Amino acid sequence: MCLSIPSEVVEVHEDEQSVTVDTMGVRRKVSAHLIQEPLEIGDYVLIHIGFVMNKIDKEDALDSINLYREIVEKMAASE
């Protein structure tokens, strides 16, 4: 099973066809070669093995991120 956490685009590198994303506080550069839509700072995307797979709605992304945070908090509390 593979989970994809929504990531926010924080930098666009048009010359490299890549973007830097923030995934719950972790930043990394990923390839945008597989997506046809233009990406902008503030967009939310799903990533698989270093490639942006699709852009997602901001509201849905934030709902998912909040759910992941809730899961992490509950796991930490149970330790």
Rosetta blueprint (number, residue, H / E / L):
1 M L
2 C L
3 L L
4 S L
5 I L
6 P L
7 S E
8 E E
9 V E
10 V E
11 E E
12 V E
13 H E
14 E H
15 D H
16 E H
17 Q L
18 S E
19 V E
20 T E
21 V E
22 D E
23 T E
24 M L
25 G L
26 V E
27 R E
28 R E
29 K E
30 V E
31 S E
32 A L
33 H L
34 L L
35 I L
36 Q L
37 E L
38 P L
39 L L
40 E L
41 I L
42 G L
43 D L
44 Y E
45 V E
46 L E
47 I E
48 H E
49 I L
50 G L
51 F E
52 V E
53 M E
54 N E
55 K E
56 I E
57 D L
58 K H
59 E H
60 D H
61 A H
62 L H
63 D H
64 S H
65 I H
66 N H
67 L H
68 Y H
69 R H
70 E H
71 I H
72 V H
73 E H
74 K H
75 M H
76 A H
77 A H
78 S H
79 E L
